[in-house]
Amino acid sequence: MRIVEIRELYQYIETDQGMHLVAYLRDGSSDLAIEAAAQRAGIVVRAISRFYRAARPRSGLMLGFSGFPRQLIVPAAARLATLVASRDRN
């Protein structure tokens, strides 16, 4: 999956620090369903919609990257993008 295709699935804010990145789902897909599907595929992400208290929840995924080498992150991100894209087609 190319970077352009990944950007069509997610909206994210680039960061040069921290341990997490939040990828908002562009189409309003259920982040809870994607979290469960990702877990079944061996990818750990957290649905952010459950973290909202007063504001209207946004669908998105919290992606941790601290402590993981690039060699693991890149293929996992590609698998996650494929998983999200395939859920859009269903």
N, CA, C and O atoms as a CHARMM CRD file, in Angstrom:
* protein
*
  360
    1    1 MET  N      0.85900  -1.17300   0.00000 PROA 1      0.00000
    2    1 MET  CA     0.00000   0.00000   0.00000 PROA 1      0.00000
    3    1 MET  C      0.90500   1.23600   0.00000 PROA 1      0.00000
    4    1 MET  O      1.84700   1.32700   0.78700 PROA 1      0.00000
    5    2 ARG  N      0.61100   2.16500  -0.87600 PROA 2      0.00000
    6    2 ARG  CA     1.40800   3.38100  -0.98700 PROA 2      0.00000
    7    2 ARG  C      1.00400   4.39100   0.08700 PROA 2      0.00000
    8    2 ARG  O     -0.10100   4.33300   0.62700 PROA 2      0.00000
    9    3 ILE  N      1.91500   5.31400   0.38500 PROA 3      0.00000
   10    3 ILE  CA     1.65900   6.35100   1.38100 PROA 3      0.00000
   11    3 ILE  C      0.41300   7.15900   1.01400 PROA 3      0.00000
   12    3 ILE  O     -0.37600   7.49300   1.89700 PROA 3      0.00000
   13    4 VAL  N      0.22000   7.47800  -0.26100 PROA 4      0.00000
   14    4 VAL  CA    -0.94600   8.25200  -0.69100 PROA 4      0.00000
   15    4 VAL  C     -2.22300   7.51600  -0.31100 PROA 4      0.00000
   16    4 VAL  O     -3.17700   8.13100   0.16600 PROA 4      0.00000
   17    5 GLU  N     -2.24700   6.19500  -0.52200 PROA 5      0.00000
   18    5 GLU  CA    -3.42800   5.41900  -0.17500 PROA 5      0.00000
   19    5 GLU  C     -3.67400   5.44200   1.32900 PROA 5      0.00000
   20    5 GLU  O     -4.82200   5.51600   1.76700 PROA 5      0.00000
   21    6 ILE  N     -2.62400   5.37900   2.11200 PROA 6      0.00000
   22    6 ILE  CA    -2.75700   5.42100   3.56200 PROA 6      0.00000
   23    6 ILE  C     -3.34000   6.76500   3.98800 PROA 6      0.00000
   24    6 ILE  O     -4.19400   6.80500   4.87300 PROA 6      0.00000
   25    7 ARG  N     -2.90200   7.86000   3.38400 PROA 7      0.00000
   26    7 ARG  CA    -3.41000   9.18900   3.73700 PROA 7      0.00000
   27    7 ARG  C     -4.88600   9.35100   3.41000 PROA 7      0.00000
   28    7 ARG  O     -5.57300  10.17300   4.01700 PROA 7      0.00000
   29    8 GLU  N     -5.37900   8.56900   2.44900 PROA 8      0.00000
   30    8 GLU  CA    -6.80700   8.61700   2.13800 PROA 8      0.00000
   31    8 GLU  C     -7.63800   7.97100   3.24400 PROA 8      0.00000
   32    8 GLU  O     -8.82200   8.27700   3.38800 PROA 8      0.00000
   33    9 LEU  N     -7.03400   7.09100   4.01600 PROA 9      0.00000
   34    9 LEU  CA    -7.74300   6.39300   5.08800 PROA 9      0.00000
   35    9 LEU  C     -7.70800   7.15600   6.40400 PROA 9      0.00000
   36    9 LEU  O     -8.66800   7.11300   7.17200 PROA 9      0.00000
   37   10 TYR  N     -6.62100   7.84600   6.66600 PROA 10     0.00000
   38   10 TYR  CA    -6.39900   8.48300   7.96000 PROA 10     0.00000
   39   10 TYR  C     -6.12700   9.97100   7.80500 PROA 10     0.00000
   40   10 TYR  O     -5.64700  10.43200   6.76900 PROA 10     0.00000
   41   11 GLN  N     -6.44300  10.70100   8.85000 PROA 11     0.00000
   42   11 GLN  CA    -5.98700  12.07600   8.99000 PROA 11     0.00000
   43   11 GLN  C     -5.13800  12.08000  10.24300 PROA 11     0.00000
   44   11 GLN  O     -5.59300  11.63300  11.29600 PROA 11     0.00000
   45   12 TYR  N     -3.93100  12.56700  10.15500 PROA 12     0.00000
   46   12 TYR  CA    -3.06200  12.55300  11.32300 PROA 12     0.00000
   47   12 TYR  C     -2.24000  13.82300  11.36900 PROA 12     0.00000
   48   12 TYR  O     -2.06200  14.51600  10.36700 PROA 12     0.00000
   49   13 ILE  N     -1.74800  14.10400  12.55300 PROA 13     0.00000
   50   13 ILE  CA    -0.87800  15.25000  12.76100 PROA 13     0.00000
   51   13 ILE  C      0.52200  14.71800  12.97500 PROA 13     0.00000
   52   13 ILE  O      0.77200  13.95200  13.90600 PROA 13     0.00000
   53   14 GLU  N      1.44300  15.13200  12.10000 PROA 14     0.00000
   54   14 GLU  CA     2.81200  14.65700  12.23000 PROA 14     0.00000
   55   14 GLU  C      3.42800  15.20500  13.50700 PROA 14     0.00000
   56   14 GLU  O      3.16600  16.34000  13.90600 PROA 14     0.00000
   57   15 THR  N      4.24900  14.38100  14.13700 PROA 15     0.00000
   58   15 THR  CA     4.90000  14.77500  15.37700 PROA 15     0.00000
   59   15 THR  C      6.36600  14.38800  15.33000 PROA 15     0.00000
   60   15 THR  O      6.73500  13.39400  14.70500 PROA 15     0.00000
   61   16 ASP  N      7.18500  15.16400  15.98200 PROA 16     0.00000
   62   16 ASP  CA     8.60700  14.82700  16.05500 PROA 16     0.00000
   63   16 ASP  C      8.99400  14.42000  17.46800 PROA 16     0.00000
   64   16 ASP  O     10.17700  14.32600  17.79400 PROA 16     0.00000
   65   17 GLN  N      8.00300  14.18100  18.29500 PROA 17     0.00000
   66   17 GLN  CA     8.27000  13.78000  19.67200 PROA 17     0.00000
   67   17 GLN  C      7.08800  12.98100  20.20800 PROA 17     0.00000
   68   17 GLN  O      6.02900  12.92700  19.58400 PROA 17     0.00000
   69   18 GLY  N      7.27800  12.36800  21.35700 PROA 18     0.00000
   70   18 GLY  CA     6.20700  11.61200  21.97900 PROA 18     0.00000
   71   18 GLY  C      6.32400  10.12900  21.73000 PROA 18     0.00000
   72   18 GLY  O      7.29900   9.64900  21.15100 PROA 18     0.00000
   73   19 MET  N      5.30500   9.40600  22.18200 PROA 19     0.00000
   74   19 MET  CA     5.30500   7.95200  22.07200 PROA 19     0.00000
   75   19 MET  C      4.11200   7.42500  21.28700 PROA 19     0.00000
   76   19 MET  O      4.02400   6.22500  21.02800 PROA 19     0.00000
   77   20 HSD  N      3.19900   8.30300  20.90700 PROA 20     0.00000
   78   20 HSD  CA     1.98700   7.89800  20.21700 PROA 20     0.00000
   79   20 HSD  C      1.65200   8.85800  19.08300 PROA 20     0.00000
   80   20 HSD  O      2.06500  10.01700  19.07000 PROA 20     0.00000
   81   21 LEU  N      0.90000   8.33800  18.14800 PROA 21     0.00000
   82   21 LEU  CA     0.37200   9.11800  17.04200 PROA 21     0.00000
   83   21 LEU  C     -1.11000   8.78800  16.96700 PROA 21     0.00000
   84   21 LEU  O     -1.48800   7.62300  17.08900 PROA 21     0.00000
   85   22 VAL  N     -1.95300   9.78900  16.77000 PROA 22     0.00000
   86   22 VAL  CA    -3.38400   9.53800  16.60600 PROA 22     0.00000
   87   22 VAL  C     -3.72000   9.66200  15.12900 PROA 22     0.00000
   88   22 VAL  O     -3.41700  10.66700  14.48600 PROA 22     0.00000
   89   23 ALA  N     -4.35200   8.61800  14.60600 PROA 23     0.00000
   90   23 ALA  CA    -4.80500   8.59700  13.21300 PROA 23     0.00000
   91   23 ALA  C     -6.32500   8.61400  13.24000 PROA 23     0.00000
   92   23 ALA  O     -6.95600   7.62700  13.61900 PROA 23     0.00000
   93   24 TYR  N     -6.91600   9.73800  12.83700 PROA 24     0.00000
   94   24 TYR  CA    -8.36900   9.85000  12.78700 PROA 24     0.00000
   95   24 TYR  C     -8.86700   9.15000  11.52600 PROA 24     0.00000
   96   24 TYR  O     -8.30400   9.33400  10.44600 PROA 24     0.00000
   97   25 LEU  N     -9.91200   8.35300  11.66000 PROA 25     0.00000
   98   25 LEU  CA   -10.45300   7.63700  10.51300 PROA 25     0.00000
   99   25 LEU  C    -11.29700   8.60200   9.68700 PROA 25     0.00000
  100   25 LEU  O    -12.21800   9.22900  10.21100 PROA 25     0.00000
  101   26 ARG  N    -10.99100   8.71900   8.42400 PROA 26     0.00000
  102   26 ARG  CA   -11.63400   9.71200   7.56200 PROA 26     0.00000
  103   26 ARG  C    -13.08800   9.40100   7.26300 PROA 26     0.00000
  104   26 ARG  O    -13.89000  10.31900   7.09500 PROA 26     0.00000
  105   27 ASP  N    -13.44100   8.14900   7.19500 PROA 27     0.00000
  106   27 ASP  CA   -14.79800   7.80700   6.75700 PROA 27     0.00000
  107   27 ASP  C    -15.76400   7.55600   7.90100 PROA 27     0.00000
  108   27 ASP  O    -16.90700   7.16700   7.66500 PROA 27     0.00000
  109   28 GLY  N    -15.33200   7.76900   9.12500 PROA 28     0.00000
  110   28 GLY  CA   -16.20800   7.54600  10.26500 PROA 28     0.00000
  111   28 GLY  C    -16.39200   6.08700  10.63000 PROA 28     0.00000
  112   28 GLY  O    -17.32800   5.74100  11.35100 PROA 28     0.00000
  113   29 SER  N    -15.50500   5.22000  10.13700 PROA 29     0.00000
  114   29 SER  CA   -15.57000   3.80200  10.49400 PROA 29     0.00000
  115   29 SER  C    -15.50400   3.64300  12.00400 PROA 29     0.00000
  116   29 SER  O    -15.00400   4.52100  12.70700 PROA 29     0.00000
  117   30 SER  N    -15.99800   2.54600  12.49100 PROA 30     0.00000
  118   30 SER  CA   -15.95200   2.26400  13.92000 PROA 30     0.00000
  119   30 SER  C    -14.52700   1.94800  14.34500 PROA 30     0.00000
  120   30 SER  O    -13.96200   0.92900  13.94700 PROA 30     0.00000
  121   31 ASP  N    -13.95200   2.82200  15.15100 PROA 31     0.00000
  122   31 ASP  CA   -12.59800   2.55800  15.63900 PROA 31     0.00000
  123   31 ASP  C    -12.57500   1.35600  16.57600 PROA 31     0.00000
  124   31 ASP  O    -11.56000   0.66600  16.67500 PROA 31     0.00000
  125   32 LEU  N    -13.69400   1.10100  17.26800 PROA 32     0.00000
  126   32 LEU  CA   -13.76900  -0.06000  18.15800 PROA 32     0.00000
  127   32 LEU  C    -13.71300  -1.35900  17.35800 PROA 32     0.00000
  128   32 LEU  O    -13.04600  -2.31000  17.76600 PROA 32     0.00000
  129   33 ALA  N    -14.40700  -1.40400  16.22900 PROA 33     0.00000
  130   33 ALA  CA   -14.38000  -2.59500  15.37100 PROA 33     0.00000
  131   33 ALA  C    -12.99700  -2.79200  14.76300 PROA 33     0.00000
  132   33 ALA  O    -12.51000  -3.91800  14.66400 PROA 33     0.00000
  133   34 ILE  N    -12.36600  -1.69300  14.35700 PROA 34     0.00000
  134   34 ILE  CA   -11.02500  -1.79900  13.77100 PROA 34     0.00000
  135   34 ILE  C    -10.01800  -2.21600  14.83000 PROA 34     0.00000
  136   34 ILE  O     -9.12400  -3.01400  14.54600 PROA 34     0.00000
  137   35 GLU  N    -10.14400  -1.69200  16.04500 PROA 35     0.00000
  138   35 GLU  CA    -9.26700  -2.10200  17.13600 PROA 35     0.00000
  139   35 GLU  C     -9.35400  -3.61400  17.34600 PROA 35     0.00000
  140   35 GLU  O     -8.32900  -4.27900  17.48900 PROA 35     0.00000
  141   36 ALA  N    -10.56600  -4.15500  17.36400 PROA 36     0.00000
  142   36 ALA  CA   -10.75800  -5.59700  17.57100 PROA 36     0.00000
  143   36 ALA  C    -10.16600  -6.40200  16.41400 PROA 36     0.00000
  144   36 ALA  O     -9.50500  -7.41700  16.63400 PROA 36     0.00000
  145   37 ALA  N    -10.40400  -5.94900  15.18400 PROA 37     0.00000
  146   37 ALA  CA    -9.86200  -6.64900  14.01700 PROA 37     0.00000
  147   37 ALA  C     -8.33700  -6.58900  14.00800 PROA 37     0.00000
  148   37 ALA  O     -7.67400  -7.57300  13.67700 PROA 37     0.00000
  149   38 ALA  N     -7.78800  -5.44300  14.37000 PROA 38     0.00000
  150   38 ALA  CA    -6.33200  -5.30200  14.43300 PROA 38     0.00000
  151   38 ALA  C     -5.74900  -6.23600  15.49000 PROA 38     0.00000
  152   38 ALA  O     -4.72000  -6.87200  15.26500 PROA 38     0.00000
  153   39 GLN  N     -6.40200  -6.31300  16.62600 PROA 39     0.00000
  154   39 GLN  CA    -5.93300  -7.20200  17.68900 PROA 39     0.00000
  155   39 GLN  C     -5.90500  -8.64900  17.19500 PROA 39     0.00000
  156   39 GLN  O     -4.95200  -9.38000  17.46700 PROA 39     0.00000
  157   40 ARG  N     -6.94200  -9.06200  16.47300 PROA 40     0.00000
  158   40 ARG  CA    -6.97200 -10.42400  15.92500 PROA 40     0.00000
  159   40 ARG  C     -5.83000 -10.64600  14.93600 PROA 40     0.00000
  160   40 ARG  O     -5.35700 -11.77000  14.77000 PROA 40     0.00000
  161   41 ALA  N     -5.38300  -9.56000  14.27300 PROA 41     0.00000
  162   41 ALA  CA    -4.28200  -9.64800  13.30800 PROA 41     0.00000
  163   41 ALA  C     -2.91500  -9.46200  13.96700 PROA 41     0.00000
  164   41 ALA  O     -1.89300  -9.44400  13.28200 PROA 41     0.00000
  165   42 GLY  N     -2.89600  -9.32400  15.29300 PROA 42     0.00000
  166   42 GLY  CA    -1.63000  -9.16900  16.00900 PROA 42     0.00000
  167   42 GLY  C     -1.08500  -7.75700  16.02700 PROA 42     0.00000
  168   42 GLY  O      0.10600  -7.55500  16.26300 PROA 42     0.00000
  169   43 ILE  N     -1.94400  -6.77400  15.78000 PROA 43     0.00000
  170   43 ILE  CA    -1.53500  -5.36300  15.76900 PROA 43     0.00000
  171   43 ILE  C     -2.22100  -4.66900  16.93800 PROA 43     0.00000
  172   43 ILE  O     -3.44100  -4.74400  17.08400 PROA 43     0.00000
  173   44 VAL  N     -1.43600  -3.99400  17.76700 PROA 44     0.00000
  174   44 VAL  CA    -1.99900  -3.32400  18.93700 PROA 44     0.00000
  175   44 VAL  C     -2.23400  -1.85000  18.61900 PROA 44     0.00000
  176   44 VAL  O     -1.29200  -1.09900  18.36700 PROA 44     0.00000
  177   45 VAL  N     -3.49700  -1.45200  18.63400 PROA 45     0.00000
  178   45 VAL  CA    -3.90800  -0.05300  18.50100 PROA 45     0.00000
  179   45 VAL  C     -4.99800   0.17700  19.53500 PROA 45     0.00000
  180   45 VAL  O     -5.58400  -0.77800  20.04500 PROA 45     0.00000
  181   46 ARG  N     -5.26700   1.41800  19.84300 PROA 46     0.00000
  182   46 ARG  CA    -6.33000   1.75300  20.79400 PROA 46     0.00000
  183   46 ARG  C     -7.33700   2.67500  20.12200 PROA 46     0.00000
  184   46 ARG  O     -6.97000   3.68900  19.53000 PROA 46     0.00000
  185   47 ALA  N     -8.59700   2.31300  20.22200 PROA 47     0.00000
  186   47 ALA  CA    -9.67300   3.16300  19.71500 PROA 47     0.00000
  187   47 ALA  C     -9.78000   4.38000  20.63000 PROA 47     0.00000
  188   47 ALA  O     -9.84900   4.23600  21.85100 PROA 47     0.00000
  189   48 ILE  N     -9.79500   5.57500  20.04400 PROA 48     0.00000
  190   48 ILE  CA    -9.82900   6.78000  20.88200 PROA 48     0.00000
  191   48 ILE  C    -11.23200   7.23400  21.23100 PROA 48     0.00000
  192   48 ILE  O    -11.40100   8.06000  22.12700 PROA 48     0.00000
  193   49 SER  N    -12.24700   6.71500  20.54700 PROA 49     0.00000
  194   49 SER  CA   -13.60500   7.19000  20.81900 PROA 49     0.00000
  195   49 SER  C    -14.01000   6.94800  22.26800 PROA 49     0.00000
  196   49 SER  O    -14.82800   7.69100  22.80900 PROA 49     0.00000
  197   50 ARG  N    -13.45900   5.93600  22.89400 PROA 50     0.00000
  198   50 ARG  CA   -13.81700   5.64700  24.29100 PROA 50     0.00000
  199   50 ARG  C    -13.18500   6.62800  25.27800 PROA 50     0.00000
  200   50 ARG  O    -13.54400   6.62900  26.45600 PROA 50     0.00000
  201   51 PHE  N    -12.25500   7.45800  24.82200 PROA 51     0.00000
  202   51 PHE  CA   -11.58900   8.40600  25.71500 PROA 51     0.00000
  203   51 PHE  C    -12.33800   9.72900  25.84900 PROA 51     0.00000
  204   51 PHE  O    -11.98000  10.54900  26.69500 PROA 51     0.00000
  205   52 TYR  N    -13.34400   9.95000  25.05300 PROA 52     0.00000
  206   52 TYR  CA   -14.09700  11.20300  25.10200 PROA 52     0.00000
  207   52 TYR  C    -15.08900  11.17600  26.26200 PROA 52     0.00000
  208   52 TYR  O    -15.73400  10.15700  26.51000 PROA 52     0.00000
  209   53 ARG  N    -15.20600  12.28700  26.96200 PROA 53     0.00000
  210   53 ARG  CA   -16.18200  12.40200  28.05800 PROA 53     0.00000
  211   53 ARG  C    -17.31400  13.35300  27.67500 PROA 53     0.00000
  212   53 ARG  O    -18.47500  12.94600  27.61500 PROA 53     0.00000
  213   54 ALA  N    -16.98500  14.60400  27.42000 PROA 54     0.00000
  214   54 ALA  CA   -18.01500  15.61400  27.16400 PROA 54     0.00000
  215   54 ALA  C    -18.18200  15.90100  25.66900 PROA 54     0.00000
  216   54 ALA  O    -19.30300  16.09800  25.19900 PROA 54     0.00000
  217   55 ALA  N    -17.10200  15.92700  24.93900 PROA 55     0.00000
  218   55 ALA  CA   -17.16100  16.25200  23.50600 PROA 55     0.00000
  219   55 ALA  C    -17.69600  15.06100  22.70600 PROA 55     0.00000
  220   55 ALA  O    -17.64900  13.91700  23.15800 PROA 55     0.00000
  221   56 ARG  N    -18.19900  15.35600  21.52100 PROA 56     0.00000
  222   56 ARG  CA   -18.66400  14.28700  20.63500 PROA 56     0.00000
  223   56 ARG  C    -17.47100  13.42900  20.23000 PROA 56     0.00000
  224   56 ARG  O    -16.47500  13.96500  19.74400 PROA 56     0.00000
  225   57 PRO  N    -17.54300  12.11200  20.41500 PROA 57     0.00000
  226   57 PRO  CA   -16.39900  11.23800  20.09300 PROA 57     0.00000
  227   57 PRO  C    -16.03900  11.27000  18.61500 PROA 57     0.00000
  228   57 PRO  O    -16.90600  11.32100  17.74200 PROA 57     0.00000
  229   58 ARG  N    -14.73500  11.23700  18.36200 PROA 58     0.00000
  230   58 ARG  CA   -14.21100  11.09100  17.00800 PROA 58     0.00000
  231   58 ARG  C    -13.66800   9.68300  16.87600 PROA 58     0.00000
  232   58 ARG  O    -13.12600   9.12500  17.83000 PROA 58     0.00000
  233   59 SER  N    -13.81100   9.12300  15.71700 PROA 59     0.00000
  234   59 SER  CA   -13.31100   7.78000  15.45800 PROA 59     0.00000
  235   59 SER  C    -11.85100   7.87200  15.03700 PROA 59     0.00000
  236   59 SER  O    -11.51400   8.56100  14.07500 PROA 59     0.00000
  237   60 GLY  N    -11.00300   7.18300  15.75300 PROA 60     0.00000
  238   60 GLY  CA    -9.58400   7.20700  15.42900 PROA 60     0.00000
  239   60 GLY  C     -8.82500   6.14400  16.19800 PROA 60     0.00000
  240   60 GLY  O     -9.37400   5.47600  17.07500 PROA 60     0.00000
  241   61 LEU  N     -7.56900   6.00100  15.86000 PROA 61     0.00000
  242   61 LEU  CA    -6.72700   4.99700  16.48000 PROA 61     0.00000
  243   61 LEU  C     -5.48600   5.64100  17.06900 PROA 61     0.00000
  244   61 LEU  O     -4.84400   6.47100  16.42500 PROA 61     0.00000
  245   62 MET  N     -5.14800   5.25900  18.28900 PROA 62     0.00000
  246   62 MET  CA    -3.89700   5.68000  18.89200 PROA 62     0.00000
  247   62 MET  C     -2.85500   4.61900  18.56400 PROA 62     0.00000
  248   62 MET  O     -3.01800   3.44300  18.89100 PROA 62     0.00000
  249   63 LEU  N     -1.78500   5.05400  17.91300 PROA 63     0.00000
  250   63 LEU  CA    -0.72800   4.15300  17.47900 PROA 63     0.00000
  251   63 LEU  C      0.52800   4.42400  18.30000 PROA 63     0.00000
  252   63 LEU  O      1.05900   5.53400  18.28100 PROA 63     0.00000
  253   64 GLY  N      0.98900   3.43100  19.00400 PROA 64     0.00000
  254   64 GLY  CA     2.21500   3.57600  19.77400 PROA 64     0.00000
  255   64 GLY  C      3.42100   3.23200  18.92100 PROA 64     0.00000
  256   64 GLY  O      3.38300   2.28000  18.14100 PROA 64     0.00000
  257   65 PHE  N      4.48300   3.99700  19.06200 PROA 65     0.00000
  258   65 PHE  CA     5.68400   3.69900  18.27900 PROA 65     0.00000
  259   65 PHE  C      6.94900   3.70200  19.11400 PROA 65     0.00000
  260   65 PHE  O      8.02000   3.38900  18.59400 PROA 65     0.00000
  261   66 SER  N      6.86200   4.04200  20.37800 PROA 66     0.00000
  262   66 SER  CA     8.03900   4.07700  21.23400 PROA 66     0.00000
  263   66 SER  C      8.48000   2.64700  21.56100 PROA 66     0.00000
  264   66 SER  O      7.66200   1.80000  21.92100 PROA 66     0.00000
  265   67 GLY  N      9.75400   2.40200  21.43200 PROA 67     0.00000
  266   67 GLY  CA    10.29900   1.10100  21.79800 PROA 67     0.00000
  267   67 GLY  C     10.21800   0.05900  20.70400 PROA 67     0.00000
  268   67 GLY  O     10.59900  -1.09100  20.91900 PROA 67     0.00000
  269   68 PHE  N      9.72500   0.44100  19.52500 PROA 68     0.00000
  270   68 PHE  CA     9.64300  -0.50100  18.41200 PROA 68     0.00000
  271   68 PHE  C     10.57300  -0.03400  17.29800 PROA 68     0.00000
  272   68 PHE  O     10.58400   1.15100  16.96500 PROA 68     0.00000
  273   69 PRO  N     11.34800  -0.94000  16.72100 PROA 69     0.00000
  274   69 PRO  CA    12.20600  -0.53800  15.60500 PROA 69     0.00000
  275   69 PRO  C     11.39500  -0.33000  14.33300 PROA 69     0.00000
  276   69 PRO  O     10.33300  -0.92200  14.14500 PROA 69     0.00000
  277   70 ARG  N     11.91600   0.51200  13.48100 PROA 70     0.00000
  278   70 ARG  CA    11.25400   0.82100  12.20300 PROA 70     0.00000
  279   70 ARG  C     10.93400  -0.45600  11.41800 PROA 70     0.00000
  280   70 ARG  O      9.91100  -0.53400  10.73700 PROA 70     0.00000
  281   71 GLN  N     11.81500  -1.44900  11.52200 PROA 71     0.00000
  282   71 GLN  CA    11.61800  -2.69700  10.78700 PROA 71     0.00000
  283   71 GLN  C     10.32900  -3.41100  11.19200 PROA 71     0.00000
  284   71 GLN  O      9.79900  -4.19900  10.40900 PROA 71     0.00000
  285   72 LEU  N      9.81700  -3.15500  12.38700 PROA 72     0.00000
  286   72 LEU  CA     8.54600  -3.72900  12.82100 PROA 72     0.00000
  287   72 LEU  C      7.37000  -2.78600  12.56100 PROA 72     0.00000
  288   72 LEU  O      6.27200  -3.23000  12.22700 PROA 72     0.00000
  289   73 ILE  N      7.60800  -1.48600  12.71500 PROA 73     0.00000
  290   73 ILE  CA     6.52700  -0.51100  12.58300 PROA 73     0.00000
  291   73 ILE  C      6.02000  -0.41400  11.14800 PROA 73     0.00000
  292   73 ILE  O      4.81000  -0.41100  10.92400 PROA 73     0.00000
  293   74 VAL  N      6.91300  -0.33500  10.18600 PROA 74     0.00000
  294   74 VAL  CA     6.50000  -0.13200   8.79300 PROA 74     0.00000
  295   74 VAL  C      5.60500  -1.26800   8.29500 PROA 74     0.00000
  296   74 VAL  O      4.54000  -0.98300   7.74700 PROA 74     0.00000
  297   75 PRO  N      5.98300  -2.54500   8.45700 PROA 75     0.00000
  298   75 PRO  CA     5.07800  -3.59300   7.98400 PROA 75     0.00000
  299   75 PRO  C      3.76900  -3.66600   8.77400 PROA 75     0.00000
  300   75 PRO  O      2.72500  -3.98900   8.20700 PROA 75     0.00000
  301   76 ALA  N      3.81400  -3.37000  10.06900 PROA 76     0.00000
  302   76 ALA  CA     2.58200  -3.37600  10.87000 PROA 76     0.00000
  303   76 ALA  C      1.64600  -2.25700  10.40800 PROA 76     0.00000
  304   76 ALA  O      0.43500  -2.46200  10.32900 PROA 76     0.00000
  305   77 ALA  N      2.19100  -1.08900  10.10600 PROA 77     0.00000
  306   77 ALA  CA     1.37000   0.02600   9.61200 PROA 77     0.00000
  307   77 ALA  C      0.75600  -0.32300   8.26200 PROA 77     0.00000
  308   77 ALA  O     -0.39800   0.02000   8.00300 PROA 77     0.00000
  309   78 ALA  N      1.50000  -0.99100   7.41000 PROA 78     0.00000
  310   78 ALA  CA     0.96300  -1.39900   6.10700 PROA 78     0.00000
  311   78 ALA  C     -0.15000  -2.42900   6.28800 PROA 78     0.00000
  312   78 ALA  O     -1.17100  -2.35800   5.60400 PROA 78     0.00000
  313   79 ARG  N      0.03300  -3.37900   7.19400 PROA 79     0.00000
  314   79 ARG  CA    -1.01600  -4.37400   7.46400 PROA 79     0.00000
  315   79 ARG  C     -2.26600  -3.70200   8.02300 PROA 79     0.00000
  316   79 ARG  O     -3.38600  -4.06100   7.66200 PROA 79     0.00000
  317   80 LEU  N     -2.06600  -2.72200   8.90900 PROA 80     0.00000
  318   80 LEU  CA    -3.20500  -1.99900   9.48000 PROA 80     0.00000
  319   80 LEU  C     -3.95400  -1.23200   8.39500 PROA 80     0.00000
  320   80 LEU  O     -5.18400  -1.24800   8.36500 PROA 80     0.00000
  321   81 ALA  N     -3.23300  -0.56900   7.51300 PROA 81     0.00000
  322   81 ALA  CA    -3.88300   0.17500   6.42500 PROA 81     0.00000
  323   81 ALA  C     -4.66700  -0.76700   5.51700 PROA 81     0.00000
  324   81 ALA  O     -5.76700  -0.43100   5.07800 PROA 81     0.00000
  325   82 THR  N     -4.11700  -1.92700   5.23700 PROA 82     0.00000
  326   82 THR  CA    -4.82200  -2.91400   4.42500 PROA 82     0.00000
  327   82 THR  C     -6.08300  -3.38100   5.13200 PROA 82     0.00000
  328   82 THR  O     -7.13000  -3.54600   4.50500 PROA 82     0.00000
  329   83 LEU  N     -5.98300  -3.59300   6.42700 PROA 83     0.00000
  330   83 LEU  CA    -7.13800  -4.02100   7.22500 PROA 83     0.00000
  331   83 LEU  C     -8.23700  -2.95900   7.19700 PROA 83     0.00000
  332   83 LEU  O     -9.40800  -3.28300   6.99700 PROA 83     0.00000
  333   84 VAL  N     -7.86800  -1.69500   7.39700 PROA 84     0.00000
  334   84 VAL  CA    -8.85000  -0.59800   7.37100 PROA 84     0.00000
  335   84 VAL  C     -9.47700  -0.48000   5.99700 PROA 84     0.00000
  336   84 VAL  O    -10.69300  -0.32200   5.88200 PROA 84     0.00000
  337   85 ALA  N     -8.66700  -0.55400   4.95500 PROA 85     0.00000
  338   85 ALA  CA    -9.18200  -0.43900   3.58100 PROA 85     0.00000
  339   85 ALA  C    -10.12600  -1.59000   3.25500 PROA 85     0.00000
  340   85 ALA  O    -11.14100  -1.38200   2.59100 PROA 85     0.00000
  341   86 SER  N     -9.81300  -2.78000   3.70400 PROA 86     0.00000
  342   86 SER  CA   -10.67900  -3.92700   3.40700 PROA 86     0.00000
  343   86 SER  C    -11.99900  -3.81600   4.16000 PROA 86     0.00000
  344   86 SER  O    -13.02000  -4.29200   3.66300 PROA 86     0.00000
  345   87 ARG  N    -12.01200  -3.20600   5.34100 PROA 87     0.00000
  346   87 ARG  CA   -13.26000  -3.00500   6.09100 PROA 87     0.00000
  347   87 ARG  C    -14.13600  -1.98200   5.36100 PROA 87     0.00000
  348   87 ARG  O    -15.36300  -2.07400   5.40300 PROA 87     0.00000
  349   88 ASP  N    -13.51000  -1.01200   4.69600 PROA 88     0.00000
  350   88 ASP  CA   -14.27200  -0.01600   3.93800 PROA 88     0.00000
  351   88 ASP  C    -15.00600  -0.64800   2.77200 PROA 88     0.00000
  352   88 ASP  O    -16.08800  -0.19400   2.39800 PROA 88     0.00000
  353   89 ARG  N    -14.42900  -1.69400   2.19300 PROA 89     0.00000
  354   89 ARG  CA   -15.03500  -2.34900   1.04200 PROA 89     0.00000
  355   89 ARG  C    -16.15600  -3.28800   1.45200 PROA 89     0.00000
  356   89 ARG  O    -16.97100  -3.67500   0.61500 PROA 89     0.00000
  357   90 ASN  N    -16.21300  -3.66300   2.72400 PROA 90     0.00000
  358   90 ASN  CA   -17.25100  -4.60800   3.20400 PROA 90     0.00000
  359   90 ASN  C    -18.50800  -3.89600   3.61300 PROA 90     0.00000
  360   90 ASN  O    -19.47100  -4.53700   4.03600 PROA 90     0.00000
